[in-house]
Amino acid sequence: MAVSSRIKDVQAASRSLNAFYFQSRYGKRRAAPDICDFTFGNPHEMPLPEIVSAIRTHAVPKDENWFAYKASEAEPRSFLAEHVGRELGLAFEPADIALTSGAFAAIALIFHLTLDQGDEAIFSEPAWFCYEPMLLAAHAVPRKVALAAPSFDLDLSAIDAAIGQKTKLVIVNTPHNPTGRIYTGRMLRDLADLLERASARVGHRIYLLSDEPYRRLRFDGRAFDSPASFYPWTFISYSYGKVLLSPGQRLGYMAISPLMPPEERRAFQQAAFPAQVAIGWSFPNAVMQYAVPDLEKLSIDQAALARRRDRLLPVLRQAGCEPLVPEGTFYLWSRWPDGEPDRHWSALADRDVFVLPGSLMNAEHYFRISLTASDAMVEKALPVFAQADQGG
Amino acid sequence: MAVSSRIKDVQAASRSLNAFYFQSRYGKRRAAPDICDFTFGNPHEMPLPEIVSAIRTHAVPKDENWFAYKASEAEPRSFLAEHVGRELGLAFEPADIALTSGAFAAIALIFHLTLDQGDEAIFSEPAWFCYEPMLLAAHAVPRKVALAAPSFDLDLSAIDAAIGQKTKLVIVNTPHNPTGRIYTGRMLRDLADLLERASARVGHRIYLLSDEPYRRLRFDGRAFDSPASFYPWTFISYSYGKVLLSPGQRLGYMAISPLMPPEERRAFQQAAFPAQVAIGWSFPNAVMQYAVPDLEKLSIDQAALARRRDRLLPVLRQAGCEPLVPEGTFYLWSRWPDGEPDRHWSALADRDVFVLPGSLMNAEHYFRISLTASDAMVEKALPVFAQADQGG
């Protein structure tokens, strides 16, 4: 048939998510105004007015080049090198930063920079939906290991055991979607030691992708450590889509750890621009690049996320669910009560409460709640969640 | 070394262009306000005010989902199916249209939809700079044939001769960058017949990519025929970056020819969304999608392009250049006078007139002038071009 083999593989890897989104009971109801939608990390309240004014302000041209081709522009690069450097305690140069049209583009860039045909990349499940199809589209091989339930910490020995001659990249996502875990500095240091030993063992450098789009969404004043501080061969992907809850505006970046040895660091710095052009000119548009300094200051209401979390947790527990207390992200991950997960999901859906079934993330006994639902949805759904054990 | 082999190939294929842009005499002078810059298709005048107002208007949220994830949204798809359908005389369905962040993303999407590792794609030189690095990034194999100088028509027998068992895609760019040629309906029909015969000969379907970002930029009221009208297995890539001279705002689309047989057409329609997600969520941002109907009506001042062309042509001819009269695009393609092309280029550069050397497009005896230079640049450069034969 007509479609390339790689995209057929991508379609197979995307099938269950797309079926859920487009064809499931959720797909049929998702546009209805009265449902309680806890599925995806999409906004259910009006955007921050400061985002609107940033876009409107920077749409007004100051010179003839205002809408000319923009790659990774000097001003946002310098700005981010300084601000992200201060945030993470890492001495970025502007050339370490590549502006991208969201974290997707940053991840695609890192895959292309580090992986050739048949190279393997390891990630831990449950995981974000798109690592697998993105690796397949890039002709790389996804290798999945399980996170260590019930804490969903990284299973370092499973990662170590999965590393072989073909392994070129390990992906870590912290704060973690869907579990809300933030990995500790100690665990990341152990991971770094593991990758150092494994690189020596396999005879080539294993790189680390630290996918950190939820980095600024943390509960209870928790600290965050970037893997880039522990393992010099780390690339960071970041998106403003989460902290601004505006994923439609496509703004993010890739950052090279400044701890990387100089020769390799220069090589990746120099490769980033031609690579990003060649994968589809995946730079943010001009207006969004001008807006970086304004947007960098903003965040959605994190107190609201905590409030919703704290409303839901006791109700879920009472209903026999086993929720994990999220440390970061805007998700709440929970085990279903005993019984059949599908029937639990359907019983909620019968009452127009929609959650993300863990089966979409290879964790069928779990579900994910997105705390980006409105307070009104939370209040309306509480009595439904209170009977979550009566559906299975 | 660290960087993947494919990106090293991309770097090698991008080297001369990047050296010109960043390190050449042009690279050192390009930001200077007093130069006459005829190199790239970038704006040298203020943007159309209607672009600014479209962005500012559509940045104002009308609902909670205003900046939510946007894929190929229903409204711009329907709008484009109708409007592009009327323009090209083709009955597009909304599902034939995939909104992309510029033509780069449309081209990357088409490459991924049709090409697997080692598959060959044929294009004609001189050509746009990025087909080759984009094919290499996608693990495909570029096969180049020459256009038929001095008319720079497609060399159909050269294309036919280049087609083999590995050929999956042929790329045609009309109106053509850099030559300004618009291929006639007769020639495109002959190409379609050729591809039909060749597909039968090699035993699989050869697809056609019709790269048409300059489609609305035509001189002297000339007609345009899309290859999608002649060859059913055609994908169109389009960008608003040319007709609006705002390439920094990243808006374009991929369109499947509605003449494609239903089963294949459906297969590509269904594959486009997961493919586009997997290559890096390469949809235009939310604001740009809302702006499509407003932007669709606009164009830069095409009379100004014709005026600049007509000022330059006689002067170039008198100086011993052999310009091709452009039929479309905003470029003017010319042969240098006798002598050494490098010395001709340098003599212009000595007087702060910068053109694109044809050597960057594997055509060292030629150069390209972008008519996006301002009228003032044209007037200032005319006496310099008048002595173009005195530099070699």
Chai-1 contact restraints between the chains, C-beta under 6 A:
chainA,res_idxA,chainB,res_idxB,connection_type,confidence,min_distance_angstrom,max_distance_angstrom,comment,restraint_id
A,A2,B,E264,contact,1.0,0.0,6.0,A-B,restraint_1
A,A2,B,A267,contact,1.0,0.0,6.0,A-B,restraint_2
A,V3,B,A267,contact,1.0,0.0,6.0,A-B,restraint_3
A,V3,B,A271,contact,1.0,0.0,6.0,A-B,restraint_4
A,S4,B,T114,contact,1.0,0.0,6.0,A-B,restraint_5
A,S4,B,L115,contact,1.0,0.0,6.0,A-B,restraint_6
A,S4,B,D116,contact,1.0,0.0,6.0,A-B,restraint_7
A,S5,B,D116,contact,1.0,0.0,6.0,A-B,restraint_8
A,R6,B,D116,contact,1.0,0.0,6.0,A-B,restraint_9
A,I7,B,H112,contact,1.0,0.0,6.0,A-B,restraint_10
A,I7,B,L113,contact,1.0,0.0,6.0,A-B,restraint_11
A,I7,B,A271,contact,1.0,0.0,6.0,A-B,restraint_12
A,I7,B,A275,contact,1.0,0.0,6.0,A-B,restraint_13
A,V10,B,P274,contact,1.0,0.0,6.0,A-B,restraint_14
A,V10,B,A278,contact,1.0,0.0,6.0,A-B,restraint_15
A,Q11,B,A271,contact,1.0,0.0,6.0,A-B,restraint_16
A,Q11,B,P274,contact,1.0,0.0,6.0,A-B,restraint_17
A,S14,B,P274,contact,1.0,0.0,6.0,A-B,restraint_18
A,N42,B,A68,contact,1.0,0.0,6.0,A-B,restraint_19
A,P43,B,E64,contact,1.0,0.0,6.0,A-B,restraint_20
A,P43,B,A68,contact,1.0,0.0,6.0,A-B,restraint_21
A,H44,B,E64,contact,1.0,0.0,6.0,A-B,restraint_22
A,E45,B,E64,contact,1.0,0.0,6.0,A-B,restraint_23
A,M46,B,P61,contact,1.0,0.0,6.0,A-B,restraint_24
A,M46,B,E64,contact,1.0,0.0,6.0,A-B,restraint_25
A,P47,B,P61,contact,1.0,0.0,6.0,A-B,restraint_26
A,P47,B,W66,contact,1.0,0.0,6.0,A-B,restraint_27
A,P47,B,F67,contact,1.0,0.0,6.0,A-B,restraint_28
A,V52,B,A59,contact,1.0,0.0,6.0,A-B,restraint_29
A,I55,B,A59,contact,1.0,0.0,6.0,A-B,restraint_30
A,R56,B,R56,contact,1.0,0.0,6.0,A-B,restraint_31
A,R56,B,A59,contact,1.0,0.0,6.0,A-B,restraint_32
A,A59,B,V52,contact,1.0,0.0,6.0,A-B,restraint_33
A,A59,B,I55,contact,1.0,0.0,6.0,A-B,restraint_34
A,A59,B,R56,contact,1.0,0.0,6.0,A-B,restraint_35
A,P61,B,M46,contact,1.0,0.0,6.0,A-B,restraint_36
A,P61,B,P47,contact,1.0,0.0,6.0,A-B,restraint_37
A,E64,B,P43,contact,1.0,0.0,6.0,A-B,restraint_38
A,E64,B,H44,contact,1.0,0.0,6.0,A-B,restraint_39
A,E64,B,E45,contact,1.0,0.0,6.0,A-B,restraint_40
A,E64,B,M46,contact,1.0,0.0,6.0,A-B,restraint_41
A,W66,B,P47,contact,1.0,0.0,6.0,A-B,restraint_42
A,F67,B,P47,contact,1.0,0.0,6.0,A-B,restraint_43
A,F67,B,S246,contact,1.0,0.0,6.0,A-B,restraint_44
A,F67,B,G248,contact,1.0,0.0,6.0,A-B,restraint_45
A,F67,B,Q249,contact,1.0,0.0,6.0,A-B,restraint_46
A,A68,B,N42,contact,1.0,0.0,6.0,A-B,restraint_47
A,A68,B,P43,contact,1.0,0.0,6.0,A-B,restraint_48
A,A68,B,G248,contact,1.0,0.0,6.0,A-B,restraint_49
A,Y69,B,P247,contact,1.0,0.0,6.0,A-B,restraint_50
A,Y69,B,G248,contact,1.0,0.0,6.0,A-B,restraint_51
A,K70,B,G248,contact,1.0,0.0,6.0,A-B,restraint_52
A,S101,B,S101,contact,1.0,0.0,6.0,A-B,restraint_53
A,G102,B,W281,contact,1.0,0.0,6.0,A-B,restraint_54
A,F104,B,G280,contact,1.0,0.0,6.0,A-B,restraint_55
A,F104,B,W281,contact,1.0,0.0,6.0,A-B,restraint_56
A,A105,B,G280,contact,1.0,0.0,6.0,A-B,restraint_57
A,A108,B,G280,contact,1.0,0.0,6.0,A-B,restraint_58
A,H112,B,I7,contact,1.0,0.0,6.0,A-B,restraint_59
A,L113,B,I7,contact,1.0,0.0,6.0,A-B,restraint_60
A,T114,B,S4,contact,1.0,0.0,6.0,A-B,restraint_61
A,L115,B,S4,contact,1.0,0.0,6.0,A-B,restraint_62
A,D116,B,S4,contact,1.0,0.0,6.0,A-B,restraint_63
A,D116,B,S5,contact,1.0,0.0,6.0,A-B,restraint_64
A,D116,B,R6,contact,1.0,0.0,6.0,A-B,restraint_65
A,Q117,B,Q117,contact,1.0,0.0,6.0,A-B,restraint_66
A,Q117,B,H139,contact,1.0,0.0,6.0,A-B,restraint_67
A,P133,B,A278,contact,1.0,0.0,6.0,A-B,restraint_68
A,M134,B,A278,contact,1.0,0.0,6.0,A-B,restraint_69
A,A137,B,A278,contact,1.0,0.0,6.0,A-B,restraint_70
A,A137,B,I279,contact,1.0,0.0,6.0,A-B,restraint_71
A,H139,B,Q117,contact,1.0,0.0,6.0,A-B,restraint_72
A,H139,B,H139,contact,1.0,0.0,6.0,A-B,restraint_73
A,S246,B,F67,contact,1.0,0.0,6.0,A-B,restraint_74
A,P247,B,Y69,contact,1.0,0.0,6.0,A-B,restraint_75
A,G248,B,F67,contact,1.0,0.0,6.0,A-B,restraint_76
A,G248,B,A68,contact,1.0,0.0,6.0,A-B,restraint_77
A,G248,B,Y69,contact,1.0,0.0,6.0,A-B,restraint_78
A,G248,B,K70,contact,1.0,0.0,6.0,A-B,restraint_79
A,G248,B,A286,contact,1.0,0.0,6.0,A-B,restraint_80
A,Q249,B,F67,contact,1.0,0.0,6.0,A-B,restraint_81
A,Q249,B,N285,contact,1.0,0.0,6.0,A-B,restraint_82
A,Q249,B,A286,contact,1.0,0.0,6.0,A-B,restraint_83
A,R250,B,N285,contact,1.0,0.0,6.0,A-B,restraint_84
A,E264,B,A2,contact,1.0,0.0,6.0,A-B,restraint_85
A,A267,B,A2,contact,1.0,0.0,6.0,A-B,restraint_86
A,A267,B,V3,contact,1.0,0.0,6.0,A-B,restraint_87
A,A271,B,V3,contact,1.0,0.0,6.0,A-B,restraint_88
A,A271,B,I7,contact,1.0,0.0,6.0,A-B,restraint_89
A,P274,B,V10,contact,1.0,0.0,6.0,A-B,restraint_90
A,P274,B,Q11,contact,1.0,0.0,6.0,A-B,restraint_91
A,P274,B,S14,contact,1.0,0.0,6.0,A-B,restraint_92
A,A275,B,I7,contact,1.0,0.0,6.0,A-B,restraint_93
A,A278,B,V10,contact,1.0,0.0,6.0,A-B,restraint_94
A,A278,B,P133,contact,1.0,0.0,6.0,A-B,restraint_95
A,A278,B,M134,contact,1.0,0.0,6.0,A-B,restraint_96
A,A278,B,A137,contact,1.0,0.0,6.0,A-B,restraint_97
A,I279,B,A137,contact,1.0,0.0,6.0,A-B,restraint_98
A,G280,B,F104,contact,1.0,0.0,6.0,A-B,restraint_99
A,G280,B,A105,contact,1.0,0.0,6.0,A-B,restraint_100
A,G280,B,A108,contact,1.0,0.0,6.0,A-B,restraint_101
A,G280,B,S282,contact,1.0,0.0,6.0,A-B,restraint_102
A,W281,B,G102,contact,1.0,0.0,6.0,A-B,restraint_103
A,W281,B,F104,contact,1.0,0.0,6.0,A-B,restraint_104
A,S282,B,G280,contact,1.0,0.0,6.0,A-B,restraint_105
A,N285,B,Q249,contact,1.0,0.0,6.0,A-B,restraint_106
A,N285,B,R250,contact,1.0,0.0,6.0,A-B,restraint_107
A,A286,B,G248,contact,1.0,0.0,6.0,A-B,restraint_108
A,A286,B,Q249,contact,1.0,0.0,6.0,A-B,restraint_109
